[in-house]
Amino acid sequence: MAENRAELVVGAAVLAVAVGFLIYATSSVGAMQSNAGYTLTASFRSAQGIGVGTDVQLAGVKVGTVTAMNLNSETFRADAVLTIRDGVDLPDDSSIVIASEGLLGGNFVEVQPGGSPFNFEPGDTVSNTQGSVSLIELLSKFVGSGSD
C-alpha cells in the first residue's frame, strides 16, 4: 500500500512538471511571435540565406524580425515583410541589406539608416535594398578574372 502511494506521488510530481513545462513553452512561443511593432516590405533580387524568423539588426542590435517571405510573381523578386519594433523610427531613405555574420555564420537583415528627416510609415515599401551575395559567385568571378 505504501508502495502504491509512493508511485502515485511520483506520478503526480512528473505530471505537474510536464504541465509546468507545457505552460512555459506556450508562453515563450507567444512572446517570440509577438508582432508588436510596424511592418515594412523589402524586395530582394536574391533573399538566399534568410527566412521567416531571421533577425533584423541596426548597428548590431536586433530591432525586428522577418515575419513573411513571398515570391512576387510580377517582378520575380523575393518580398520580405519585416516587423520593426515600436520606438525604432527609420528614416525613409534607409537601405535594407542582407548581410553575413562571416564565412561560417548565418545571414541577417541589416538596416543602414539614412539621413532623411522623414520616417517610414507602417506598411511602406523600402526601395533601396541589396540582396545576398553568393560566396561561390564571388569566388568564381575572382578565379575567372585571374585567368585572363
C-alpha positions as CSV (number, residue, x, y, z in Angstrom):
1,M,0.0,0.0,0.0
2,A,2.9,2.4,0.8
3,E,4.5,1.4,-2.5
4,N,1.3,2.5,-4.4
5,R,1.2,5.8,-2.5
6,A,4.9,6.5,-3.4
7,E,4.2,5.7,-7.1
8,L,1.1,8.0,-7.0
9,V,3.2,10.9,-5.5
10,V,6.0,10.4,-8.0
11,G,3.5,10.2,-10.9
12,A,1.7,13.4,-9.7
13,A,5.1,15.2,-9.5
14,V,6.1,14.2,-13.0
15,L,2.7,15.3,-14.3
16,A,3.0,18.6,-12.6
17,V,6.4,19.2,-14.1
18,A,5.2,18.3,-17.5
19,V,2.2,20.7,-17.2
20,G,4.6,23.5,-16.0
21,F,6.9,22.9,-18.9
22,L,4.0,23.0,-21.4
23,I,2.8,26.3,-19.9
24,Y,6.3,27.8,-20.1
25,A,6.8,26.6,-23.7
26,T,3.5,28.0,-24.8
27,S,4.1,31.4,-23.2
28,S,7.7,31.5,-24.7
29,V,6.4,30.8,-28.2
30,G,3.7,33.5,-27.8
31,A,6.4,36.0,-26.7
32,M,8.6,35.2,-29.6
33,Q,5.8,35.5,-32.1
34,S,4.6,38.8,-30.7
35,N,4.1,41.2,-33.6
36,A,4.5,44.4,-31.5
37,G,5.8,46.9,-34.0
38,Y,5.2,48.1,-37.5
39,T,5.8,46.3,-40.8
40,L,7.9,47.3,-43.8
41,T,8.3,45.4,-47.1
42,A,11.6,45.0,-48.8
43,S,12.1,43.4,-52.2
44,F,15.3,41.5,-53.0
45,R,16.8,40.1,-56.2
46,S,18.1,37.2,-54.0
47,A,17.0,36.5,-50.4
48,Q,19.2,33.4,-50.1
49,G,20.1,32.7,-46.5
50,I,17.2,34.5,-44.8
51,G,13.7,33.3,-43.9
52,V,10.8,33.9,-41.5
53,G,12.3,34.5,-38.1
54,T,15.6,36.0,-39.3
55,D,16.8,38.9,-37.2
56,V,16.7,42.5,-38.5
57,Q,19.6,44.5,-37.0
58,L,20.6,48.1,-36.8
59,A,24.1,48.8,-35.6
60,G,24.4,45.2,-34.4
61,V,21.3,45.4,-32.3
62,K,18.2,43.4,-33.0
63,V,15.3,45.8,-33.9
64,G,13.0,43.4,-35.6
65,T,12.3,40.1,-37.4
66,V,11.4,38.8,-40.8
67,T,7.8,37.8,-40.5
68,A,6.9,36.7,-44.0
69,M,8.6,35.8,-47.3
70,N,6.9,35.7,-50.6
71,L,7.8,35.5,-54.3
72,N,6.4,38.4,-56.3
73,S,5.0,36.8,-59.4
74,E,5.1,40.0,-61.4
75,T,8.7,41.1,-60.6
76,F,10.2,37.6,-59.8
77,R,11.8,39.1,-56.7
78,A,11.6,37.9,-53.1
79,D,9.4,40.2,-51.0
80,A,10.3,40.1,-47.3
81,V,7.9,41.6,-44.7
82,L,9.9,43.0,-41.8
83,T,8.4,43.8,-38.4
84,I,10.3,46.6,-36.7
85,R,9.7,47.1,-33.0
86,D,7.9,50.2,-31.8
87,G,10.1,53.1,-30.9
88,V,12.6,52.4,-33.7
89,D,11.8,55.1,-36.3
90,L,13.8,54.6,-39.5
91,P,14.5,57.4,-42.0
92,D,12.7,56.9,-45.3
93,D,15.9,56.9,-47.2
94,S,17.4,53.9,-45.2
95,S,18.6,50.9,-47.0
96,I,18.0,47.2,-46.2
97,V,20.8,44.8,-46.9
98,I,21.2,41.0,-46.5
99,A,24.4,40.7,-44.6
100,S,26.5,37.8,-43.4
101,E,27.9,37.1,-40.0
102,G,31.1,35.7,-41.5
103,L,32.3,32.9,-43.7
104,L,30.7,30.2,-41.4
105,G,27.9,32.4,-39.9
106,G,24.4,32.8,-41.0
107,N,22.8,35.8,-42.7
108,F,20.7,38.5,-41.2
109,V,18.9,41.6,-42.4
110,E,20.8,44.8,-41.8
111,V,19.2,48.3,-41.7
112,Q,21.5,51.0,-42.9
113,P,19.9,54.3,-41.7
114,G,19.7,57.3,-44.0
115,G,19.7,60.9,-43.1
116,S,16.2,62.0,-44.1
117,P,14.1,64.0,-41.6
118,F,11.1,61.9,-42.6
119,N,10.5,58.3,-41.4
120,F,8.9,55.2,-42.9
121,E,5.2,54.8,-42.1
122,P,3.8,51.3,-41.2
123,G,3.3,49.3,-44.4
124,D,5.7,51.3,-46.5
125,T,8.0,49.6,-49.1
126,V,11.8,50.0,-48.8
127,S,13.1,50.7,-52.3
128,N,16.8,50.7,-51.5
129,T,17.7,47.1,-51.0
130,Q,20.7,44.8,-51.6
131,G,20.2,41.0,-51.8
132,S,22.5,38.4,-50.6
133,V,25.8,37.8,-52.3
134,S,26.8,34.3,-53.1
135,L,30.3,33.3,-51.9
136,I,30.5,30.8,-54.8
137,E,29.7,33.6,-57.4
138,L,32.4,35.8,-55.9
139,L,35.0,33.1,-55.9
140,S,34.2,32.1,-59.5
141,K,34.5,35.7,-60.6
142,F,37.8,36.1,-58.8
143,V,39.2,32.9,-60.3
144,G,37.8,33.7,-63.7
145,S,39.4,37.2,-63.7
146,G,42.8,35.8,-62.8
147,S,43.0,33.6,-65.9
148,D,42.6,36.5,-68.4
